[in-house]
């Protein structure tokens, strides 16, 4: 999975199943186990140097990227966002 996640994937993930939260972004991972969420967080840390945290919504783990961390990759993902 490590080789498949890139800036395009992150941009589409945010557009398709992400949400703004507290000036940051939540990546919805409700269907994933905690082990799978941690795996995804580690991939994001290694590939993009983004420190993420787990936020729970209705007992389900979600990946949270705060504003400071999001700003590190915004330049790279912004071209892939679809304008509404």
OpenMM code with the backbone's topology and positions (N, CA, C; nanometers):
from openmm import Vec3, app, unit

residues = "UNK UNK UNK UNK UNK UNK UNK UNK UNK UNK UNK UNK UNK UNK UNK UNK UNK UNK UNK UNK UNK UNK UNK UNK UNK UNK UNK UNK UNK UNK UNK UNK UNK UNK UNK UNK UNK UNK UNK UNK UNK UNK UNK UNK UNK UNK UNK UNK UNK UNK UNK UNK UNK UNK UNK UNK UNK UNK UNK UNK UNK UNK UNK UNK UNK UNK UNK UNK UNK UNK UNK UNK UNK UNK UNK UNK UNK UNK UNK UNK UNK UNK UNK UNK".split()
positions = [
    Vec3(0.0821, -0.1181, 0.0000),
    Vec3(0.0000, 0.0000, 0.0000),
    Vec3(0.0874, 0.1258, 0.0000),
    Vec3(0.2052, 0.1154, 0.0560),
    Vec3(0.2972, 0.2286, 0.0665),
    Vec3(0.3202, 0.2952, -0.0699),
    Vec3(0.3365, 0.2143, -0.1739),
    Vec3(0.3692, 0.2669, -0.3064),
    Vec3(0.2500, 0.3309, -0.3778),
    Vec3(0.1305, 0.3044, -0.3314),
    Vec3(0.0114, 0.3569, -0.3977),
    Vec3(-0.0331, 0.4926, -0.3448),
    Vec3(0.0056, 0.5256, -0.2240),
    Vec3(-0.0403, 0.6519, -0.1649),
    Vec3(0.0553, 0.7630, -0.2051),
    Vec3(0.0006, 0.8626, -0.2758),
    Vec3(0.0785, 0.9785, -0.3174),
    Vec3(-0.0069, 1.1033, -0.3001),
    Vec3(0.0400, 1.2171, -0.3487),
    Vec3(-0.0339, 1.3425, -0.3315),
    Vec3(-0.1711, 1.3375, -0.3985),
    Vec3(-0.1807, 1.2705, -0.5113),
    Vec3(-0.3099, 1.2598, -0.5805),
    Vec3(-0.4082, 1.1812, -0.4941),
    Vec3(-0.3627, 1.0732, -0.4362),
    Vec3(-0.4488, 0.9907, -0.3498),
    Vec3(-0.4959, 1.0714, -0.2290),
    Vec3(-0.4038, 1.1450, -0.1664),
    Vec3(-0.4408, 1.2261, -0.0498),
    Vec3(-0.5453, 1.3304, -0.0892),
    Vec3(-0.5256, 1.3971, -0.2021),
    Vec3(-0.6223, 1.4983, -0.2478),
    Vec3(-0.7598, 1.4365, -0.2714),
    Vec3(-0.7639, 1.3235, -0.3376),
    Vec3(-0.8925, 1.2585, -0.3646),
    Vec3(-0.9562, 1.2044, -0.2373),
    Vec3(-0.8745, 1.1579, -0.1455),
    Vec3(-0.9252, 1.1095, -0.0174),
    Vec3(-0.9914, 1.2230, 0.0587),
    Vec3(-0.9273, 1.3381, 0.0612),
    Vec3(-0.9848, 1.4549, 0.1293),
    Vec3(-1.1159, 1.4961, 0.0627),
    Vec3(-1.1170, 1.5021, -0.0716),
    Vec3(-1.2382, 1.5433, -0.1432),
    Vec3(-1.3516, 1.4425, -0.1259),
    Vec3(-1.3184, 1.3139, -0.1307),
    Vec3(-1.4209, 1.2109, -0.1294),
    Vec3(-1.4684, 1.1701, 0.0083),
    Vec3(-1.3776, 1.1677, 0.1039),
    Vec3(-1.4157, 1.1189, 0.2364),
    Vec3(-1.3381, 1.1915, 0.3459),
    Vec3(-1.3269, 1.3211, 0.3295),
    Vec3(-1.2611, 1.4048, 0.4291),
    Vec3(-1.3541, 1.5153, 0.4734),
    Vec3(-1.3148, 1.5843, 0.5788),
    Vec3(-1.3966, 1.6944, 0.6304),
    Vec3(-1.3076, 1.7911, 0.7064),
    Vec3(-1.3460, 1.9198, 0.7044),
    Vec3(-1.2748, 2.0199, 0.7832),
    Vec3(-1.3094, 2.0016, 0.9301),
    Vec3(-1.2078, 2.0082, 1.0144),
    Vec3(-1.2277, 2.0012, 1.1595),
    Vec3(-1.1235, 2.0869, 1.2275),
    Vec3(-1.1669, 2.1828, 1.3053),
    Vec3(-1.0762, 2.2653, 1.3861),
    Vec3(-0.9571, 2.3175, 1.3059),
    Vec3(-0.9817, 2.3726, 1.1897),
    Vec3(-0.8792, 2.4273, 1.1005),
    Vec3(-0.7897, 2.3211, 1.0384),
    Vec3(-0.8205, 2.1942, 1.0623),
    Vec3(-0.7464, 2.0838, 1.0022),
    Vec3(-0.8401, 1.9998, 0.9176),
    Vec3(-0.7960, 1.8786, 0.8897),
    Vec3(-0.8720, 1.7868, 0.8051),
    Vec3(-0.8859, 1.6517, 0.8754),
    Vec3(-1.0049, 1.5962, 0.8667),
    Vec3(-1.0314, 1.4593, 0.9125),
    Vec3(-1.0390, 1.3704, 0.7888),
    Vec3(-0.9673, 1.2591, 0.7917),
    Vec3(-0.9811, 1.1568, 0.6886),
    Vec3(-1.0664, 1.0456, 0.7487),
    Vec3(-1.1811, 1.0238, 0.6898),
    Vec3(-1.2744, 0.9262, 0.7454),
    Vec3(-1.2237, 0.7849, 0.7204),
    Vec3(-1.2019, 0.7160, 0.8289),
    Vec3(-1.1533, 0.5776, 0.8238),
    Vec3(-1.2423, 0.4904, 0.9124),
    Vec3(-1.3700, 0.5224, 0.9147),
    Vec3(-1.4656, 0.4540, 1.0027),
    Vec3(-1.4703, 0.3032, 0.9807),
    Vec3(-1.4476, 0.2588, 0.8591),
    Vec3(-1.4580, 0.1160, 0.8275),
    Vec3(-1.3294, 0.0392, 0.8552),
    Vec3(-1.2249, 0.1101, 0.8980),
    Vec3(-1.0957, 0.0468, 0.9221),
    Vec3(-1.0802, 0.0091, 1.0690),
    Vec3(-1.0013, -0.0948, 1.0932),
    Vec3(-0.9661, -0.1306, 1.2313),
    Vec3(-0.8608, -0.0317, 1.2803),
    Vec3(-0.8399, -0.0262, 1.4094),
    Vec3(-0.7392, 0.0633, 1.4654),
    Vec3(-0.6011, 0.0278, 1.4110),
    Vec3(-0.5746, -0.0996, 1.3929),
    Vec3(-0.4467, -0.1446, 1.3376),
    Vec3(-0.4266, -0.0916, 1.1954),
    Vec3(-0.5315, -0.0944, 1.1152),
    Vec3(-0.5238, -0.0435, 0.9780),
    Vec3(-0.5071, 0.1081, 0.9756),
    Vec3(-0.5738, 0.1767, 1.0667),
    Vec3(-0.5606, 0.3226, 1.0760),
    Vec3(-0.4168, 0.3599, 1.1127),
    Vec3(-0.3597, 0.2893, 1.2071),
    Vec3(-0.2210, 0.3159, 1.2478),
    Vec3(-0.1260, 0.2888, 1.1310),
    Vec3(-0.1517, 0.1849, 1.0533),
    Vec3(-0.0714, 0.1563, 0.9346),
    Vec3(-0.0773, 0.2738, 0.8374),
    Vec3(-0.1975, 0.3239, 0.8101),
    Vec3(-0.2136, 0.4394, 0.7210),
    Vec3(-0.1426, 0.5629, 0.7762),
    Vec3(-0.1536, 0.5846, 0.9062),
    Vec3(-0.0861, 0.6987, 0.9688),
    Vec3(0.0657, 0.6873, 0.9533),
    Vec3(0.1181, 0.5673, 0.9669),
    Vec3(0.2620, 0.5464, 0.9512),
    Vec3(0.3071, 0.5711, 0.8074),
    Vec3(0.2269, 0.5281, 0.7121),
    Vec3(0.2588, 0.5544, 0.5713),
    Vec3(0.2607, 0.7050, 0.5460),
    Vec3(0.1612, 0.7762, 0.5976),
    Vec3(0.1544, 0.9213, 0.5810),
    Vec3(0.2740, 0.9885, 0.6477),
    Vec3(0.3142, 0.9408, 0.7626),
    Vec3(0.4305, 0.9964, 0.8330),
    Vec3(0.5588, 0.9747, 0.7531),
    Vec3(0.5790, 0.8548, 0.7053),
    Vec3(0.7028, 0.8229, 0.6341),
    Vec3(0.7093, 0.8918, 0.4976),
    Vec3(0.6000, 0.8871, 0.4219),
    Vec3(0.6029, 0.9424, 0.2861),
    Vec3(0.5947, 1.0941, 0.2808),
    Vec3(0.5188, 1.1551, 0.3726),
    Vec3(0.4927, 1.2982, 0.3630),
    Vec3(0.5423, 1.3774, 0.4837),
    Vec3(0.6006, 1.3088, 0.5808),
    Vec3(0.6473, 1.3723, 0.7042),
    Vec3(0.5350, 1.4478, 0.7751),
    Vec3(0.4153, 1.3886, 0.7750),
    Vec3(0.2994, 1.4484, 0.8410),
    Vec3(0.2701, 1.3738, 0.9696),
    Vec3(0.2662, 1.4483, 1.0776),
    Vec3(0.2297, 1.3900, 1.2063),
    Vec3(0.0784, 1.3998, 1.2201),
    Vec3(0.0130, 1.2862, 1.2281),
    Vec3(-0.1323, 1.2811, 1.2376),
    Vec3(-0.1714, 1.2245, 1.3737),
    Vec3(-0.2966, 1.2422, 1.4082),
    Vec3(-0.3489, 1.1870, 1.5327),
    Vec3(-0.4788, 1.1139, 1.5026),
    Vec3(-0.5209, 1.0338, 1.5989),
    Vec3(-0.6490, 0.9641, 1.5863),
    Vec3(-0.7537, 1.0406, 1.6646),
    Vec3(-0.8632, 1.0722, 1.5996),
    Vec3(-0.9803, 1.1300, 1.6649),
    Vec3(-1.0929, 1.0289, 1.6487),
    Vec3(-1.1697, 1.0114, 1.7520),
    Vec3(-1.2801, 0.9159, 1.7466),
    Vec3(-1.4119, 0.9884, 1.7246),
    Vec3(-1.4932, 0.9328, 1.6372),
    Vec3(-1.6267, 0.9844, 1.6121),
    Vec3(-1.7217, 0.8658, 1.6220),
    Vec3(-1.8111, 0.8687, 1.7193),
    Vec3(-1.9017, 0.7565, 1.7463),
    Vec3(-1.8255, 0.6257, 1.7652),
    Vec3(-1.7115, 0.6345, 1.8320),
    Vec3(-1.6322, 0.5165, 1.8612),
    Vec3(-1.5484, 0.4649, 1.7451),
    Vec3(-1.5496, 0.5352, 1.6329),
    Vec3(-1.4745, 0.4940, 1.5145),
    Vec3(-1.3510, 0.5821, 1.4979),
    Vec3(-1.2357, 0.5214, 1.4667),
    Vec3(-1.1127, 0.6004, 1.4529),
    Vec3(-1.1062, 0.6752, 1.3202),
    Vec3(-1.0613, 0.7996, 1.3281),
    Vec3(-1.0409, 0.8814, 1.2091),
    Vec3(-0.9043, 0.9464, 1.2181),
    Vec3(-0.8442, 0.9696, 1.1035),
    Vec3(-0.7128, 1.0327, 1.0987),
    Vec3(-0.7322, 1.1842, 1.0929),
    Vec3(-0.6655, 1.2541, 1.1835),
    Vec3(-0.6734, 1.4008, 1.1871),
    Vec3(-0.5384, 1.4592, 1.1483),
    Vec3(-0.5406, 1.5544, 1.0547),
    Vec3(-0.4215, 1.6287, 1.0150),
    Vec3(-0.4456, 1.7739, 1.0539),
    Vec3(-0.3651, 1.8255, 1.1469),
    Vec3(-0.3872, 1.9635, 1.1905),
    Vec3(-0.3384, 2.0625, 1.0845),
    Vec3(-0.3725, 2.1881, 1.1027),
    Vec3(-0.3448, 2.2920, 1.0038),
    Vec3(-0.1958, 2.3038, 0.9729),
    Vec3(-0.1128, 2.3009, 1.0750),
    Vec3(0.0324, 2.3143, 1.0553),
    Vec3(0.0860, 2.2019, 0.9675),
    Vec3(0.0438, 2.0802, 0.9941),
    Vec3(0.0890, 1.9654, 0.9153),
    Vec3(0.0310, 1.9702, 0.7738),
    Vec3(-0.0954, 2.0083, 0.7618),
    Vec3(-0.1599, 2.0169, 0.6312),
    Vec3(-0.0892, 2.1177, 0.5420),
    Vec3(-0.0429, 2.2269, 0.6005),
    Vec3(0.0272, 2.3296, 0.5232),
    Vec3(0.1549, 2.2771, 0.4585),
    Vec3(0.2123, 2.1705, 0.5143),
    Vec3(0.3334, 2.1118, 0.4564),
    Vec3(0.3088, 2.0533, 0.3174),
    Vec3(0.1870, 2.0042, 0.2935),
    Vec3(0.1591, 1.9382, 0.1647),
    Vec3(0.0556, 2.0112, 0.0799),
    Vec3(-0.0008, 2.1175, 0.1309),
    Vec3(-0.1076, 2.1871, 0.0587),
    Vec3(-0.0654, 2.2271, -0.0823),
    Vec3(0.0565, 2.2742, -0.0974),
    Vec3(0.1076, 2.3135, -0.2286),
    Vec3(0.1036, 2.1965, -0.3274),
    Vec3(0.1315, 2.0759, -0.2783),
    Vec3(0.1403, 1.9581, -0.3642),
    Vec3(0.0047, 1.8952, -0.3956),
    Vec3(-0.0925, 1.9107, -0.3054),
    Vec3(-0.2226, 1.8466, -0.3279),
    Vec3(-0.3245, 1.9403, -0.3909),
    Vec3(-0.3055, 2.0700, -0.3750),
    Vec3(-0.4042, 2.1680, -0.4230),
    Vec3(-0.4352, 2.1558, -0.5730),
    Vec3(-0.3354, 2.1294, -0.6593),
    Vec3(-0.3674, 2.1172, -0.8029),
    Vec3(-0.4633, 2.0036, -0.8359),
    Vec3(-0.4773, 1.9076, -0.7469),
    Vec3(-0.5627, 1.7915, -0.7742),
    Vec3(-0.7051, 1.8066, -0.7226),
    Vec3(-0.7323, 1.9159, -0.6529),
    Vec3(-0.8675, 1.9384, -0.6033),
    Vec3(-0.9585, 1.9826, -0.7177),
    Vec3(-1.0792, 1.9320, -0.7186),
    Vec3(-1.1785, 1.9687, -0.8178),
    Vec3(-1.2559, 2.0881, -0.7637),
    Vec3(-1.2687, 2.1909, -0.8451),
    Vec3(-1.3442, 2.3090, -0.8028),
    Vec3(-1.4917, 2.2822, -0.8174),
    Vec3(-1.5681, 2.3315, -0.7201),
    Vec3(-1.7135, 2.3132, -0.7236),
    Vec3(-1.7796, 2.4265, -0.7938),
] * unit.nanometer
topology = app.Topology()
chain = topology.addChain("A")
for resn in residues:
    res = topology.addResidue(resn, chain)
    for name in ("N", "CA", "C"):
        topology.addAtom(name, app.Element.getBySymbol(name[0]), res)
